Amino acid sequence: MSKLILERFKCREDTTESGAESVYFMIYVAEARNGTAHSDVKFIRKEAWDNEVDKGDTFITNITVSSGMHHDLVIVGMIEEDWDPDLENPVNLILAQNMKGLNGTLAAATTMTTGVDDDLGHIVRDEFHSQLRNYIANDEIMGVKRWKSSSPTLTFSRDEGIYDVTLKLHAE
């Protein structure tokens, strides 16, 4: 079992919009082992980030995303907020419920393999991206990527904005 932590994010380049940025994260986590699976979607945002993210800024966050599970599949969506976050409650709860529809597929796949392979990871990532797009009103999706502990930093880019996002696992 482990704890997944959003360790930090850095703005390497601002987007084309004027002023400082506001960002948040939607993170899908799943444990899929021995023919069973469970998942959740986490909404990670701090008001202190609103209109405060500029080129060169690094935010040391150390926010616990999820704990008490094996993080066999982690998909990270980075969102640039325009007014209010489109994906906060109750939308993030709806997203979590929608994504639970894939638990059976994850469970079935892990009866034959030792974990979530890249093909299945791509399918889940694409579905998560699709779900995010379905509920976005005016915010922008900077990207949706699969995270692996062997490569803890993800780079997101859109509208000339470039961000590095680092997550880590901590044994419990």
C-alpha positions as CSV (number, residue, x, y, z in Angstrom):
1,M,0.0,0.0,0.0
2,S,1.2,3.5,-0.7
3,K,0.3,7.2,-0.5
4,L,0.3,9.2,-3.8
5,I,1.5,12.7,-3.3
6,L,1.3,15.7,-5.7
7,E,4.8,16.9,-4.8
8,R,5.2,20.1,-6.9
9,F,4.4,21.8,-10.1
10,K,6.4,24.4,-12.0
11,C,5.3,26.9,-14.7
12,R,8.1,27.0,-17.3
13,E,6.1,29.1,-19.7
14,D,2.8,31.1,-19.4
15,T,-0.2,30.4,-21.6
16,T,-1.2,33.1,-24.2
17,E,-3.8,34.5,-21.9
18,S,-3.0,37.7,-20.1
19,G,-2.2,37.7,-16.4
20,A,-1.2,35.0,-14.0
21,E,-2.7,31.6,-14.3
22,S,-5.0,29.5,-12.1
23,V,-4.6,25.7,-12.3
24,Y,-6.0,22.6,-10.7
25,F,-5.7,18.9,-11.2
26,M,-8.1,16.0,-11.8
27,I,-6.4,12.7,-10.9
28,Y,-7.8,9.2,-11.6
29,V,-6.4,6.5,-9.4
30,A,-7.0,2.8,-9.7
31,E,-5.9,-0.4,-7.9
32,A,-6.3,-3.5,-10.1
33,R,-5.1,-6.8,-8.8
34,N,-6.0,-10.4,-8.6
35,G,-9.3,-10.0,-10.6
36,T,-10.6,-7.0,-8.6
37,A,-10.4,-3.3,-9.1
38,H,-11.5,0.0,-7.5
39,S,-10.9,3.5,-8.6
40,D,-11.6,7.2,-7.7
41,V,-11.2,10.6,-9.1
42,K,-9.5,13.3,-7.0
43,F,-10.0,17.1,-7.4
44,I,-6.8,18.9,-6.3
45,R,-7.0,22.7,-6.1
46,K,-5.9,25.5,-3.7
47,E,-7.3,29.0,-3.8
48,A,-3.8,30.2,-3.1
49,W,-3.0,29.2,-6.7
50,D,-5.7,31.4,-8.2
51,N,-4.1,34.1,-10.4
52,E,-0.7,33.4,-8.8
53,V,1.0,31.0,-11.3
54,D,3.6,32.9,-13.4
55,K,6.5,31.8,-15.6
56,G,9.3,30.4,-13.4
57,D,7.1,29.8,-10.3
58,T,7.5,26.5,-8.5
59,F,4.8,25.4,-6.1
60,I,5.9,22.9,-3.5
61,T,2.5,21.3,-2.7
62,N,3.1,17.9,-1.0
63,I,-0.7,17.2,-1.2
64,T,-1.8,13.7,-0.6
65,V,-3.9,12.6,-3.5
66,S,-4.8,9.1,-2.5
67,S,-3.7,6.6,0.2
68,G,-4.3,3.1,1.4
69,M,-4.1,1.4,-2.0
70,H,-1.7,0.2,-4.6
71,H,-1.6,2.9,-7.3
72,D,-1.6,0.5,-10.3
73,L,-3.0,3.2,-12.7
74,V,-2.7,7.0,-12.3
75,I,-4.0,9.4,-14.9
76,V,-3.4,13.1,-14.3
77,G,-5.4,15.9,-15.9
78,M,-4.1,19.4,-15.6
79,I,-6.7,22.1,-16.0
80,E,-6.3,25.9,-16.4
81,E,-9.2,27.7,-14.7
82,D,-10.8,30.7,-16.2
83,W,-13.4,31.8,-13.6
84,D,-14.5,29.1,-11.2
85,P,-13.3,25.5,-11.5
86,D,-15.7,23.7,-13.8
87,L,-14.9,20.3,-12.4
88,E,-15.4,20.8,-8.6
89,N,-18.2,19.2,-6.6
90,P,-20.6,17.8,-7.7
91,V,-19.0,17.3,-11.1
92,N,-15.9,15.5,-9.8
93,L,-18.2,13.0,-8.0
94,I,-20.0,12.4,-11.2
95,L,-16.7,11.9,-13.0
96,A,-15.6,9.4,-10.3
97,Q,-18.8,7.4,-10.7
98,N,-18.5,7.4,-14.5
99,M,-14.9,6.2,-14.4
100,K,-15.9,3.3,-12.0
101,G,-17.6,1.8,-15.1
102,L,-14.1,0.7,-16.2
103,N,-13.4,-1.2,-13.0
104,G,-14.8,-4.4,-14.5
105,T,-12.4,-4.1,-17.5
106,L,-9.5,-3.4,-15.2
107,A,-10.4,-6.4,-13.0
108,A,-10.8,-8.8,-15.9
109,A,-7.4,-7.7,-17.4
110,T,-5.6,-8.3,-14.1
111,T,-6.7,-11.9,-13.9
112,M,-4.5,-12.6,-16.9
113,T,-1.6,-10.2,-16.4
114,T,0.5,-8.7,-13.6
115,G,-0.9,-5.2,-13.7
116,V,-2.3,-2.6,-16.0
117,D,-0.5,-2.8,-19.4
118,D,0.1,0.2,-21.6
119,D,-2.7,-0.6,-24.0
120,L,-5.3,-0.7,-21.2
121,G,-3.7,2.4,-19.6
122,H,-4.2,4.3,-22.9
123,I,-7.9,3.2,-23.1
124,V,-8.5,4.5,-19.6
125,R,-6.6,7.7,-20.2
126,D,-8.6,8.4,-23.4
127,E,-11.9,7.7,-21.5
128,F,-10.8,10.0,-18.7
129,H,-9.9,12.8,-21.2
130,S,-13.3,12.3,-22.9
131,Q,-15.1,12.5,-19.5
132,L,-13.3,15.7,-18.6
133,R,-14.2,17.3,-22.0
134,N,-17.8,16.4,-21.4
135,Y,-18.0,18.5,-18.3
136,I,-15.7,21.4,-19.1
137,A,-17.5,24.7,-19.7
138,N,-14.9,27.5,-19.9
139,D,-11.7,26.0,-18.3
140,E,-9.0,24.5,-20.6
141,I,-7.5,21.1,-20.3
142,M,-3.8,21.5,-20.4
143,G,-3.4,17.8,-20.9
144,V,-4.2,14.3,-19.7
145,K,-1.3,11.9,-19.1
146,R,-0.6,8.5,-17.5
147,W,1.8,8.8,-14.6
148,K,4.3,6.1,-13.7
149,S,6.5,6.1,-10.6
150,S,9.5,5.2,-12.9
151,S,9.1,8.7,-14.5
152,P,7.6,10.9,-11.8
153,T,7.5,14.2,-13.7
154,L,4.9,14.9,-16.4
155,T,5.1,17.8,-18.7
156,F,1.9,19.5,-19.9
157,S,1.8,22.1,-22.7
158,R,-1.0,24.0,-24.4
159,D,-1.4,27.6,-25.7
160,E,2.3,28.1,-25.3
161,G,2.1,27.3,-21.6
162,I,4.5,24.6,-20.3
163,Y,4.2,23.0,-16.9
164,D,6.2,20.3,-15.1
165,V,4.2,18.3,-12.5
166,T,5.8,15.9,-10.1
167,L,4.1,13.1,-8.1
168,K,5.6,10.5,-5.8
169,L,4.7,7.4,-4.0
170,H,5.4,7.1,-0.3
171,A,5.1,3.7,1.3
172,E,2.6,3.4,4.2
